[in-house]
């Protein structure tokens, strides 16, 4: 198997070595700004860009399994964007934002088109949504091209306790493009792999607890987990309305922020959450916070319990260097601080999440299924039965479906679930929220997705940025987290850090 993987990787590297430019425009690693410049000067069209990404997918996907399916209408959408730019008629969206930009969506985000939306499961193949997801509607209004659906850990890593390690029945085993045998993480596995390997300009993922921050970190890309409700969850196959959020996964902070600008805002189909969070959206959008001096004066907390790398390790050395870089750029680092009850918060099996989430999942999923105009399954019970009837395809013996079984046994939000939710709210309020307010922190900094549960239970945002590569070449990231609505501060901090360090490099496809 290892030899086959090595040979396949060598073949893939040879096949992509000569691709990447068109009429002098360098498509590989192209940012949104560069793409718009290419559109403007005539060296690039949306159609040629889509063709480039489709070619990359055809060459790389047999190795990496990042994409479940491509949109048969992507070239038509690209041609329409090109025609709008050429028409000479007023086009308020042309030449900016996401107009003509190919976007790859995680397979749990609904598109009302010829693409499936299945959360990676065979059970939902052929299901038809009544309308596209809230973020998809915003992408379409911005003129983006929906390129296809990204692979993901099946059911967003909520089928069993251990997860499926970047695998889904529809998409296969996602692989880390830096070290093919390394963990690609999930559940937004394919979105992160595709962004890292230039299979799309930008991608979208979703997070309940770590599903953007972890794969972004381990695939050396940028991930933004927004404040709960900042982006609509309508049309997203759900886990929990308390914790689910949709965010961008891209190669740069600038690109991720452009995507964030396009997808935030009120949605009547997710009214409570998006109305509450809409007050956080700044006038003029988020691009104004891309400041190279964004670290200056920022009070950044370094909580105990996260940077536990032994002396002499690559991670210990590099993280120390990064903290020094922050200081040199004017950040005020507050060390040796404690998040109250951190050990309880990080114990996801006993902090209350595994009491609240299964009940929320069953209610939310059954509601999602009932709103489909057609579906081969109509309830969580049907999906469990489907998996039992297809044990080989769904790798039931290996992964099981314990969380599904636990969730099916719930009967709504009763006293135990309400008590668990109340406890989670208290852990957040008296934990990170209290600490940040008392110390007047702009952000906390932690490695990879290690603080994802801290942020998840309070609906708080985080941004992860490439931080380095371990001894074997496996990427790791650094995460800036903050209170609800702190996106402007986090963007300033993360962008300044990214520009000062310039860590990210292209994938190596090592075995």
C-alpha positions as CSV (number, residue, x, y, z in Angstrom):
1,X,0.0,0.0,0.0
2,X,2.8,2.4,0.9
3,X,4.6,1.7,-2.4
4,X,1.4,2.2,-4.4
5,X,0.8,5.5,-2.6
6,X,4.4,6.6,-3.4
7,X,4.0,5.6,-7.1
8,X,0.7,7.4,-7.3
9,X,2.2,10.5,-5.7
10,X,5.1,10.5,-8.1
11,X,2.7,10.2,-11.1
12,X,0.6,13.1,-9.8
13,X,3.6,15.3,-9.2
14,X,4.8,14.7,-12.7
15,X,1.3,15.4,-14.2
16,X,0.9,18.8,-12.4
17,X,4.5,20.0,-12.8
18,X,3.9,21.7,-16.2
19,X,0.4,23.1,-15.4
20,X,-0.4,26.4,-13.8
21,X,-0.2,29.3,-16.3
22,X,-2.4,30.7,-19.1
23,X,-1.4,33.7,-21.3
24,X,1.2,34.6,-18.8
25,X,-1.1,34.5,-15.8
26,X,0.1,32.2,-13.0
27,X,-3.0,30.4,-11.8
28,X,-1.3,28.2,-9.1
29,X,-1.4,30.0,-5.8
30,X,-3.3,32.9,-7.3
31,X,-5.1,35.1,-4.8
32,X,-8.5,36.7,-5.4
33,X,-6.7,40.1,-5.9
34,X,-4.4,38.6,-8.5
35,X,-7.4,36.9,-10.3
36,X,-9.3,40.2,-10.5
37,X,-6.2,41.8,-11.9
38,X,-6.0,39.1,-14.5
39,X,-9.7,39.6,-15.4
40,X,-9.1,43.3,-15.7
41,X,-6.0,43.2,-17.9
42,X,-7.3,40.4,-20.1
43,X,-4.8,37.7,-19.2
44,X,-7.4,35.6,-17.5
45,X,-11.0,34.6,-17.8
46,X,-13.3,32.8,-15.4
47,X,-13.7,30.1,-17.9
48,X,-9.9,29.4,-18.2
49,X,-9.7,29.5,-14.4
50,X,-12.4,27.0,-14.0
51,X,-10.8,24.8,-16.6
52,X,-7.5,25.0,-14.7
53,X,-9.2,23.9,-11.4
54,X,-11.1,21.1,-13.0
55,X,-7.9,19.9,-14.5
56,X,-6.2,20.0,-11.1
57,X,-9.0,18.1,-9.6
58,X,-8.9,15.4,-12.3
59,X,-5.1,15.0,-11.7
60,X,-4.9,15.3,-7.9
61,X,-8.1,13.9,-6.7
62,X,-7.3,10.2,-7.3
63,X,-4.5,10.7,-4.8
64,X,-6.0,13.2,-2.3
65,X,-9.8,12.5,-2.4
66,X,-10.6,16.2,-1.7
67,X,-13.5,16.6,-4.0
68,X,-16.7,14.5,-4.1
69,X,-18.2,15.9,-7.3
70,X,-17.7,18.8,-9.6
71,X,-20.5,21.1,-10.8
72,X,-21.6,20.3,-14.4
73,X,-22.7,23.9,-14.7
74,X,-19.4,25.4,-13.5
75,X,-18.2,26.3,-17.0
76,X,-21.6,27.8,-17.9
77,X,-21.5,30.0,-14.7
78,X,-17.9,31.0,-15.6
79,X,-18.9,31.9,-19.1
80,X,-21.8,34.0,-17.8
81,X,-19.4,35.9,-15.5
82,X,-17.0,36.5,-18.4
83,X,-19.9,37.8,-20.5
84,X,-21.0,40.2,-17.8
85,X,-17.5,41.7,-17.7
86,X,-17.3,42.0,-21.4
87,X,-20.8,43.4,-21.9
88,X,-20.0,47.0,-21.2
89,X,-23.2,47.3,-19.3
90,X,-23.2,48.5,-15.7
91,X,-22.3,45.5,-13.4
92,X,-22.0,46.5,-9.8
93,X,-20.5,43.2,-8.8
94,X,-17.9,42.8,-11.6
95,X,-14.2,43.3,-10.9
96,X,-14.5,42.9,-7.2
97,X,-15.5,40.5,-4.4
98,X,-16.2,37.0,-5.6
99,X,-17.5,37.8,-9.1
100,X,-16.2,35.0,-11.4
101,X,-14.3,33.3,-8.6
102,X,-14.6,29.5,-8.3
103,X,-15.7,28.3,-4.9
104,X,-15.7,24.7,-3.6
105,X,-18.3,23.9,-0.9
106,X,-18.2,21.3,1.8
107,X,-20.7,18.5,1.0
108,X,-23.1,19.4,3.8
109,X,-23.9,22.9,2.3
110,X,-27.0,22.7,0.1
111,X,-27.0,23.9,-3.5
112,X,-30.2,23.9,-5.4
113,X,-28.6,22.6,-8.7
114,X,-27.4,19.4,-10.1
115,X,-25.0,18.8,-7.2
116,X,-25.8,16.4,-4.4
117,X,-25.7,17.4,-0.8
118,X,-25.0,14.4,1.3
119,X,-22.6,15.0,4.2
120,X,-20.5,12.4,2.5
121,X,-23.1,9.6,3.1
122,X,-24.5,7.3,0.5
123,X,-27.9,7.6,2.3
124,X,-28.6,11.1,1.0
125,X,-27.5,10.5,-2.7
126,X,-30.3,11.8,-4.9
127,X,-32.0,14.0,-2.2
128,X,-33.3,17.3,-3.5
129,X,-33.3,20.5,-1.5
130,X,-36.1,23.1,-1.9
131,X,-33.6,26.0,-1.9
132,X,-29.9,26.6,-1.7
133,X,-28.1,27.3,1.6
134,X,-28.1,30.8,2.9
135,X,-24.4,31.3,2.3
136,X,-24.8,29.8,-1.2
137,X,-27.4,32.4,-2.1
138,X,-25.0,35.1,-1.0
139,X,-22.2,33.6,-3.1
140,X,-24.4,33.5,-6.1
141,X,-25.5,37.1,-5.6
142,X,-21.8,38.0,-5.5
143,X,-21.3,36.3,-8.9
144,X,-19.2,33.4,-7.6
145,X,-18.9,30.2,-9.5
146,X,-19.9,27.1,-7.6
147,X,-17.2,24.6,-8.6
148,X,-18.4,21.6,-6.8
149,X,-18.6,19.7,-3.4
150,X,-15.6,19.0,-1.2
151,X,-15.1,15.7,0.6
152,X,-15.6,15.7,4.4
153,X,-15.6,13.3,7.4
154,X,-18.9,11.6,6.9
155,X,-21.7,13.3,8.8
156,X,-19.3,16.0,10.0
157,X,-17.5,13.6,12.3
158,X,-20.7,13.0,14.3
159,X,-21.4,9.3,13.4
160,X,-19.1,7.8,16.0
161,X,-16.9,9.0,18.9
162,X,-13.5,8.6,17.1
163,X,-14.6,10.1,13.8
164,X,-13.8,8.7,10.4
165,X,-10.3,10.2,9.9
166,X,-11.1,12.2,6.9
167,X,-13.1,9.5,5.2
168,X,-16.6,9.4,3.7
169,X,-18.4,6.7,1.8
170,X,-18.9,9.0,-1.2
171,X,-15.5,10.7,-1.2
172,X,-13.1,8.1,0.1
173,X,-10.1,8.7,2.3
174,X,-8.9,12.3,2.2
175,X,-5.1,12.6,2.4
176,X,-2.9,15.3,3.7
177,X,-1.0,16.8,0.7
178,X,2.1,17.6,2.7
179,X,2.6,14.1,4.2
180,X,0.2,11.6,2.6
181,X,0.3,9.3,5.6
182,X,-0.5,12.1,8.1
183,X,-3.8,13.0,9.6
184,X,-5.7,15.5,7.3
185,X,-8.2,16.1,10.1
186,X,-11.8,17.0,9.7
187,X,-14.6,17.4,9.3
188,X,-13.9,20.0,6.6
189,X,-11.2,17.7,5.2
190,X,-11.7,18.2,1.5
191,X,-12.1,21.9,1.7
192,X,-8.7,22.3,3.4
193,X,-7.0,19.8,1.1
194,X,-8.4,21.5,-2.0
195,X,-7.4,25.0,-0.8
196,X,-3.9,23.8,-0.1
197,X,-3.4,22.2,-3.5
198,X,-5.0,24.8,-5.7
199,X,-8.1,22.7,-6.6
200,X,-10.1,25.9,-6.1
201,X,-9.6,29.6,-5.6
202,X,-11.4,29.4,-2.2
203,X,-13.5,27.0,-0.2
204,X,-16.1,26.9,2.5
205,X,-16.2,24.6,5.5
206,X,-18.4,24.3,8.6
207,X,-17.6,23.9,12.2
208,X,-19.4,22.6,15.3
209,X,-16.2,22.0,17.3
210,X,-12.9,22.1,15.5
211,X,-14.0,21.2,12.0
212,X,-12.6,24.3,10.3
213,X,-9.7,25.1,12.7
214,X,-8.2,21.5,12.7
215,X,-8.1,20.7,9.0
216,X,-6.9,24.2,8.2
217,X,-4.1,23.9,10.7
218,X,-2.9,20.4,9.5
219,X,-3.1,21.3,5.8
220,X,-1.3,24.6,6.1
221,X,-4.1,27.0,5.1
222,X,-6.1,29.7,6.7
223,X,-9.5,28.9,8.4
224,X,-12.0,31.4,9.9
225,X,-14.6,30.0,12.3
226,X,-17.0,33.0,12.6
227,X,-19.0,34.1,15.6
228,X,-22.2,32.0,15.8
229,X,-24.9,33.4,13.5
230,X,-22.5,35.7,11.6
231,X,-23.1,33.4,8.7
232,X,-26.4,31.6,8.0
233,X,-26.7,27.9,8.7
234,X,-29.9,27.6,6.6
235,X,-29.5,24.7,4.1
236,X,-26.6,23.2,6.0
237,X,-26.9,19.6,7.2
238,X,-26.9,20.3,10.9
239,X,-25.5,19.1,14.2
240,X,-26.3,21.8,16.7
241,X,-27.9,25.3,16.3
242,X,-25.9,26.4,19.4
243,X,-22.5,25.6,17.8
244,X,-22.8,25.2,14.0
245,X,-21.1,27.9,11.9
246,X,-20.0,28.3,8.3
247,X,-16.6,29.8,7.4
248,X,-14.0,30.1,4.7
249,X,-10.9,28.0,4.2
250,X,-8.3,29.6,1.9
251,X,-4.6,30.0,1.3
252,X,-4.4,33.5,2.6
253,X,-6.0,35.7,5.3
254,X,-6.9,38.3,2.6
255,X,-8.8,35.7,0.5
256,X,-10.6,34.3,3.6
257,X,-11.7,37.8,4.6
258,X,-13.0,38.5,1.1
259,X,-15.1,35.3,1.3
260,X,-16.3,36.2,4.9
261,X,-17.4,39.6,3.6
262,X,-19.5,37.9,1.0
263,X,-21.3,35.4,3.2
264,X,-22.1,37.3,6.5
265,X,-25.5,38.9,7.2
266,X,-29.1,38.3,8.2
267,X,-31.0,35.4,6.8
268,X,-34.8,35.0,7.5
269,X,-34.3,31.2,7.3
270,X,-31.8,31.4,10.2
271,X,-33.4,34.5,11.7
272,X,-32.7,34.2,15.5
273,X,-29.0,33.6,15.2
274,X,-28.3,35.9,12.2
275,X,-30.3,38.8,13.6
276,X,-28.5,38.5,16.9
277,X,-25.0,38.4,15.2
278,X,-25.8,41.0,12.6
279,X,-24.9,43.8,15.0
280,X,-21.3,42.6,14.9
281,X,-20.9,43.1,11.1
282,X,-18.9,46.3,10.7
283,X,-19.9,49.1,8.4
284,X,-17.6,48.8,5.4
285,X,-17.0,45.1,5.8
286,X,-14.0,43.2,7.1
287,X,-11.4,44.0,4.4
288,X,-10.6,47.3,6.2
289,X,-9.0,45.3,9.0
290,X,-6.2,43.8,6.8
291,X,-3.5,45.9,8.4
292,X,0.2,45.0,8.5
293,X,0.5,46.9,11.8
294,X,-2.4,44.9,13.2
295,X,-0.4,43.5,16.1
296,X,0.6,46.8,17.5
297,X,-1.0,47.4,20.9
298,X,-3.0,44.1,20.8
299,X,-3.3,42.5,24.2
300,X,-2.9,38.8,23.5
301,X,-3.3,36.2,26.2
302,X,-1.3,32.9,26.3
303,X,-3.5,30.6,28.4
304,X,-1.8,27.8,30.3
305,X,-2.5,24.3,29.2
306,X,-2.0,24.6,25.4
307,X,1.7,25.1,24.5
308,X,2.9,21.9,26.1
309,X,5.6,20.9,23.6
310,X,8.8,19.5,25.1
311,X,12.0,21.7,24.8
312,X,13.9,20.9,21.7
313,X,10.9,20.0,19.6
314,X,10.3,21.9,16.3
315,X,7.0,23.1,17.6
316,X,8.4,24.4,20.9
317,X,11.1,26.3,19.0
318,X,8.9,27.8,16.3
319,X,6.1,28.8,18.6
320,X,8.6,30.6,20.8
321,X,9.9,32.4,17.7
322,X,6.3,33.4,16.8
323,X,5.6,34.8,20.2
324,X,8.8,36.9,19.9
325,X,7.7,38.1,16.5
326,X,4.4,39.2,18.0
327,X,6.2,41.2,20.6
328,X,8.5,42.8,18.1
329,X,5.5,43.9,16.1
330,X,4.0,45.7,19.1
331,X,1.8,43.1,20.7
332,X,1.5,42.9,24.5
333,X,1.6,39.2,25.5
334,X,0.0,38.3,28.8
335,X,1.3,34.9,29.9
336,X,0.6,32.4,32.7
337,X,-3.1,33.0,32.7
338,X,-5.8,30.4,33.4
339,X,-9.1,29.7,31.8
340,X,-11.3,28.5,34.7
341,X,-12.3,24.8,34.5
342,X,-10.3,24.3,31.3
343,X,-9.8,20.6,31.9
344,X,-13.6,20.2,32.1
345,X,-14.2,22.2,29.0
346,X,-11.7,20.2,27.0
347,X,-13.2,16.9,28.2
348,X,-15.7,16.7,25.3
349,X,-17.1,13.3,26.6
350,X,-17.9,14.8,30.0
351,X,-18.4,18.5,29.6
352,X,-22.0,18.2,28.6
353,X,-21.5,18.3,24.9
354,X,-22.3,14.6,24.5
355,X,-25.5,15.1,26.4
356,X,-26.7,18.1,24.5
357,X,-25.4,17.5,21.0
358,X,-27.0,14.1,20.3
359,X,-30.5,15.5,21.2
360,X,-29.9,18.7,19.2
361,X,-28.6,16.6,16.3
362,X,-31.7,14.4,16.0
363,X,-34.1,17.3,16.2
364,X,-32.2,19.4,13.7
365,X,-31.4,16.6,11.3
366,X,-35.0,15.3,11.2
367,X,-36.2,18.9,10.6
368,X,-33.6,19.2,7.7
369,X,-34.8,16.0,6.1
370,X,-38.5,16.9,6.4
371,X,-37.8,20.1,4.4
372,X,-36.3,18.3,1.4
373,X,-38.5,18.1,-1.7
374,X,-37.2,14.5,-2.2
375,X,-35.1,12.2,0.0
376,X,-34.5,8.4,0.1
377,X,-34.3,8.7,3.9
378,X,-36.7,10.8,6.1
379,X,-35.3,10.5,9.6
380,X,-32.2,9.6,11.6
381,X,-33.8,6.2,12.2
382,X,-33.8,5.7,8.4
383,X,-30.2,6.6,8.1
384,X,-29.2,4.1,10.8
385,X,-31.2,1.5,8.9
386,X,-29.5,2.4,5.7
387,X,-26.0,2.0,7.3
388,X,-27.1,-1.4,8.7
389,X,-28.2,-2.4,5.2
390,X,-24.9,-1.2,3.6
391,X,-22.3,-2.2,6.2
392,X,-19.4,-2.6,3.6
393,X,-19.9,0.6,1.8
394,X,-20.4,2.6,5.0
395,X,-17.5,0.7,6.8
396,X,-19.9,-0.1,9.7
397,X,-17.6,-2.7,11.3
398,X,-14.7,-0.3,11.4
399,X,-16.4,3.0,12.4
400,X,-19.8,1.9,13.8
401,X,-22.5,4.6,14.4
402,X,-22.5,4.9,18.2
403,X,-23.4,8.6,18.2
404,X,-26.3,8.0,15.8
405,X,-27.7,5.3,18.1
406,X,-27.3,7.5,21.2
407,X,-29.0,10.4,19.3
408,X,-31.9,8.2,18.1
409,X,-32.5,7.2,21.7
410,X,-33.1,10.9,22.7
411,X,-36.6,12.4,23.0
412,X,-36.0,16.1,22.6
413,X,-34.5,18.7,24.8
414,X,-35.5,17.5,28.3
415,X,-34.2,18.2,31.8
416,X,-30.8,16.5,31.3
417,X,-30.2,18.3,28.0
418,X,-31.2,21.7,29.5
419,X,-29.0,21.1,32.5
420,X,-26.0,20.2,30.2
421,X,-26.6,23.3,28.0
422,X,-26.8,25.5,31.1
423,X,-23.5,24.0,32.3
424,X,-21.8,24.6,29.0
425,X,-23.0,28.2,29.1
426,X,-21.6,28.6,32.6
427,X,-18.3,27.1,31.6
428,X,-18.0,29.6,28.8
429,X,-19.2,32.6,30.8
430,X,-16.9,32.0,33.8
431,X,-14.1,30.6,31.6
432,X,-12.7,32.4,28.6
433,X,-15.4,35.2,28.5
434,X,-14.6,36.3,32.0
435,X,-10.8,36.0,31.5
436,X,-10.8,38.1,28.4
437,X,-13.0,40.8,29.9
438,X,-11.1,41.0,33.2
439,X,-7.7,41.2,31.4
440,X,-9.0,43.4,28.5
441,X,-7.7,40.9,26.0
442,X,-8.1,41.4,22.2
443,X,-7.3,37.7,21.6
444,X,-5.9,34.5,22.9
445,X,-3.3,32.5,21.0
446,X,-3.2,28.7,21.0
447,X,-1.7,26.0,18.7
448,X,-3.8,24.3,16.0
449,X,-7.4,23.7,17.1
450,X,-6.5,22.9,20.7
451,X,-8.9,25.6,22.0
452,X,-11.7,24.7,19.6
453,X,-14.0,23.5,22.4
454,X,-13.4,26.6,24.4
455,X,-14.6,28.7,21.5
456,X,-17.3,26.3,20.4
457,X,-19.3,26.2,23.6
458,X,-19.5,30.0,23.6
459,X,-20.2,30.5,19.9
460,X,-16.9,32.5,19.7
461,X,-14.7,33.1,16.7
462,X,-11.2,31.8,15.8
463,X,-8.8,32.2,13.0
464,X,-6.0,29.7,12.3
465,X,-2.9,30.6,10.3
466,X,0.0,28.4,9.1
467,X,2.7,28.3,11.7
468,X,5.2,25.8,10.6
469,X,6.1,22.2,9.7
470,X,7.1,19.4,12.0
471,X,10.2,17.2,11.8
472,X,8.5,15.0,9.2
473,X,7.0,17.9,7.3
474,X,3.5,17.8,8.8
475,X,2.0,21.3,9.0
476,X,0.8,22.9,12.2
477,X,-1.1,26.1,12.8
478,X,-1.6,28.9,15.3
479,X,-5.0,30.1,16.3
480,X,-6.2,33.5,17.4
481,X,-9.5,33.3,19.3
482,X,-11.7,35.9,20.9
483,X,-15.2,36.9,22.1
484,X,-18.3,37.1,20.0
485,X,-17.9,39.8,17.4
486,X,-14.2,40.1,17.8
487,X,-13.5,39.3,14.1
488,X,-12.1,42.8,13.4
489,X,-9.5,42.4,16.1
490,X,-8.7,38.8,15.1
491,X,-8.3,39.7,11.4
492,X,-6.0,42.5,12.3
493,X,-3.9,40.2,14.5
494,X,-3.9,37.2,12.2
495,X,-3.2,39.2,9.0
496,X,-0.3,41.1,10.6
497,X,1.1,37.8,11.9
498,X,0.8,36.2,8.5
499,X,2.5,39.1,6.7
500,X,5.3,39.1,9.3
501,X,6.0,35.4,9.2
502,X,5.1,34.2,5.6
503,X,5.2,30.6,6.8
504,X,3.0,28.8,4.2
505,X,4.7,26.8,1.4
506,X,3.2,24.6,-1.3
507,X,2.4,20.9,-0.6
508,X,5.2,18.4,-0.9
509,X,3.2,15.1,-1.3
510,X,5.7,13.2,0.9
511,X,4.7,9.6,1.6
